[in-house]
Amino acid sequence: MSLDESVRQEITDTIESNEVVLFMKGNRRSPQCGFSATVVGILDSMLETYHTVDVLSAPHIRDGIKTFSSWPTIPQLYVKGEFVGGCDIVQEMMGNGELYEALGLEPVEVVQPKITVTDVAAKALAGAAAEHGGGGRELHLSVDATFQAHLSIAPRTPADVEAIVEGGGAGMTLLLDPMSAGRADGIKIDVADTPNGQAFKVDNPNAPKVQQMSVADLKRAIDSGEAMELLDVRTPEERAIAAIPGAVLLNETEAARIEGLSRDSKLVLFCHHGGRSQQAAEQFVSLGFTQVFNVVGGIDAWSQEIDPDVPRY
């Protein structure tokens, strides 16, 4: 079947303008088929960012990409302009290590993580496995590049690593992909009450955390010209009363800009006394940023300890 030239150009432009592109059903946050979900899980475990194209919302791309690549199924992965393959091939490449090379990543050392599962969590997981497992489907834990954890039930793959499960879940089979295994040692899985009922709670000691910065340390960093994003999370009205030179008010536009930065960018946040900036800092950590600092005492401490000309309020 011939491919319309405008569709060909649209696909070509997408592939050439993104280092990693996954043509899939649904999107990264909400895959709409099991095969797409599998590839997303693999890529999430290896990469912070990559581009996805939802072929369900673009029928011309859904048909066109099959002709473009001479590949009959979705999803389809392209890396650095080259077609890699579909779900089975991506899984195989993950298992034999070739996917690391294709993505320009150093192969990870496969570790067998120790994971503690509490009694109540073990009971809930066993119930989920009994209800949704079978047919080769087993419990999986994935930990993506932002250290967000996800529990699922899926078929075992050749690349999966079996965790050493301790606590109430001792003897339980819990599988992880190699990248997740390296991020999961020491995890504790429990159950917590939420407004929507009980949910699994995963405590990962390896996850980045908000670090605390004194106003004296902030002053030294500013004076030295250290590269950082100094973010003021107060209201415009508060900023009009008192401000720290060089700080940027964190509005929606600035938040979108920050989210597009490299995840190792240094973010320093402050508010009036440090409470609101702590909450905002935790949000950036949840997005995968690894150097996030909250200024202890906020601008009030800055006024008292660094610059008395900055008004207190």
C-alpha positions, -999 to 999 in steps of 0.1 A, spaced: 0 0 0 14 34 -10 19 61 17 6 96 13 36 119 10 23 143 37 19 114 62 54 102 53 68 136 60 49 139 93 63 106 105 98 114 92 98 148 110 87 131 143 114 105 141 141 130 132 132 155 158 132 130 187 160 107 197 136 80 210 101 77 196 75 51 205 45 48 183 19 32 206 -17 28 215 -24 54 242 3 75 258 31 70 283 9 76 313 -20 56 300 -12 28 275 -42 13 258 -29 -22 251 -7 -47 269 20 -47 243 23 -9 244 23 -10 282 51 -36 282 74 -14 260 65 17 281 75 -2 312 109 -11 297 116 24 285 104 40 318 129 19 336 157 31 315 149 67 304 137 99 320 122 112 289 112 100 254 85 108 229 53 89 223 28 91 195 -8 79 202 -18 62 170 -54 57 183 -59 95 182 -42 97 148 -56 70 125 -35 83 95 -4 76 116 -17 43 128 -19 30 92 10 51 79 36 39 103 29 3 94 37 11 57 65 34 66 84 7 86 71 -23 68 61 -36 102 25 -48 107 19 -42 144 19 -15 171 39 -5 191 70 4 171 102 19 186 126 42 168 159 52 183 182 78 167 162 76 135 165 39 132 136 14 135 142 -10 164 111 -32 164 80 -41 182 72 -55 217 88 -89 213 121 -75 198 123 -48 225 119 -74 252 145 -97 236 169 -68 233 163 -59 270 171 -94 280 203 -98 260 216 -63 268 214 -49 232 188 -23 241 213 -5 264 237 -2 235 209 10 212 199 37 237 235 48 243 234 35 280 259 16 300 247 -19 308 236 -22 344 250 -47 368 222 -71 375 215 -72 413 191 -93 432 173 -68 455 161 -75 490 125 -63 494 104 -64 526 67 -70 523 46 -66 554 20 -91 565 -10 -70 553 7 -62 520 16 -98 514 -21 -108 519 -33 -82 495 -7 -91 469 -16 -127 472 -52 -119 467 -44 -98 436 -23 -126 422 -50 -151 428 -76 -129 410 -56 -117 381 -26 -141 378 -24 -174 362 -15 -183 326 21 -173 332 12 -139 347 32 -131 379 37 -102 403 60 -74 390 75 -44 406 90 -16 384 108 15 396 112 40 368 139 66 363 121 91 386 119 63 413 82 60 410 72 24 419 45 5 401 30 -30 409 15 -50 382 7 -86 371 23 -96 338 40 -125 321 76 -132 331 102 -122 306 138 -136 301 153 -104 315 133 -104 348 151 -105 381 135 -124 411 137 -104 443 146 -118 477 114 -112 496 115 -108 533 89 -102 561 54 -114 557 59 -120 520 88 -143 524 87 -170 497 66 -148 474 77 -144 438 82 -108 429 99 -99 396 117 -68 384 134 -57 352 172 -52 356 170 -14 358 143 -15 384 162 -42 404 191 -18 407 169 9 422 148 -14 445 172 -28 471 158 -21 505 123 -12 494 95 -19 519 60 -26 505 31 -19 529 -6 -9 527 -19 25 536 -54 40 540 -63 67 514 -95 86 507 -103 60 481 -96 30 503 -65 10 509 -36 12 485 -1 -2 484 26 20 498 62 16 486 89 32 506 122 33 487 153 44 506 172 49 473 148 76 460 161 112 459 149 134 487 145 171 493 177 185 508 177 214 533 198 246 526 206 273 551 203 310 540 241 313 546 247 284 522 224 301 497 243 334 500 276 316 494 261 298 463 248 331 449 281 349 455 301 322 438 279 322 407 270 286 411 246 274 385 211 269 400 175 277 396 164 299 425 126 297 427 103 318 448 70 299 455 52 328 472 24 349 458 31 380 436 18 402 464 44 387 488 72 391 463 63 428 459 70 432 496 103 414 498 125 395 473 159 378 470 179 391 440 180 367 411 150 346 422 122 337 398 86 336 408 74 300 403 42 305 382 27 281 357 50 293 329 81 289 350 70 255 363 66 242 327 101 255 318 116 239 349 100 205 340 118 206 307 152 209 323 177 181 328 168 161 359 202 168 375 196 206 374 200 222 408 167 236 421 166 259 452 132 268 464 121 293 491 89 308 505 81 329 536 92 304 562 99 272 543 67 252 545 52 259 510 86 256 494 91 222 510 59 210 494 68 224 460 103 208 463 88 174 470 68 178 438 99 183 418 116 153 434 86 132 424 93 143 388 128 129 390 149 159 399 178 147 420 192 180 433 163 198 450 169 221 480 145 239 504 157 271 520 153 266 558 134 296 573 126 311 539 129 348 531 122 356 567 155 339 577 172 357 548 160 391 562 173 382 597 206 366 589 217 379 555 201 411 544 183 433 570 172 457 542 148 430 529 115 438 547 100 413 571 62 408 570 
